[in-house]
Amino acid sequence: MTGARRTIAKDLSVLGAAEALYQQLGGAPHSPDVLVNNVGFGLYGAFASLGLTAQHDMIQVNVTALTELTRLIIADM
């Protein structure tokens, strides 16, 4: 590994967090060689009994933010 390792904590359930993370990385000249997109969570219980906000957060993290972050960073790799 030639570059320095960097860990950035970000709440990806918040709209715009993936874009903010990308901006924090600094764009193309500072883009990572490897992205470990290890994000996600699940909910336990019957679908009808789980809160809608929690379900929206799960979709935002597991699908939307993951896809957005990958798309932003892969363009610079």
N, C-alpha and C positions, 0 to 999 in steps of 0.2 A: 504494500500500500504506500503510495507516494504522498498523498495529501493528509492533512490533519483531520481527525474525526471531530464531528460537531453534532451536538444534540440540541434541538430546539423544542421546547414544550409549547404546544398551542392547542386550544380547545377548538377542534374542527367541527363541532356542532354549531358553532357560530357562523352565520352567513358571512362570507368574505374572508374567513380565516385562512383558507388555502392561498388565496391571492396575497394576503398579508405575509404569510410565511415565505412565499416566493420572493416577495419584495425584500424581506429581511435577509434572505440569502444573498441578495445583491445582483441577481440576474446573470447573464451569460458569462462574464469573465470569472465569476465566482461560483458557477453552477457545480453541483456535485458530479462525480464520476459514477456514483452508485446511489440509488434512492431505495431505501428500505421502507416501503410504504406499508408498514405494519400497524394499521389503524383499524379499529372496529370494535363493536360491542354488540351484545345481544340482550334481549329482554326475556324474562321468564314469566310465564303465565298464559292464561287464555287471551287470545287476541282481543276479544270484546271487553276484557276487564283492564287492559293496559291503557294508560293515558295516551291521548292523541299527541300531546307535546313530546312525550318520550319516544313515540314511534316516529315522529318527524325528525327528532334529533338523531335517532338511529339511522334513518335513511340518509340524512345529511352527512353523517360521518362515514357510513359504510359504502355509500354509492357516490353521492355528489362530490364531497370534498376529496375523496380518494381519486376519482376520475379527473377532477379539476387540477389537483396538484400534480398528478402524473402528466397530464397534458401540458401544463406550464413548464415543468422541469425537463421533460423529454425533448422539447424543442431546442434546449440549450446543450444537451448532451452530445 
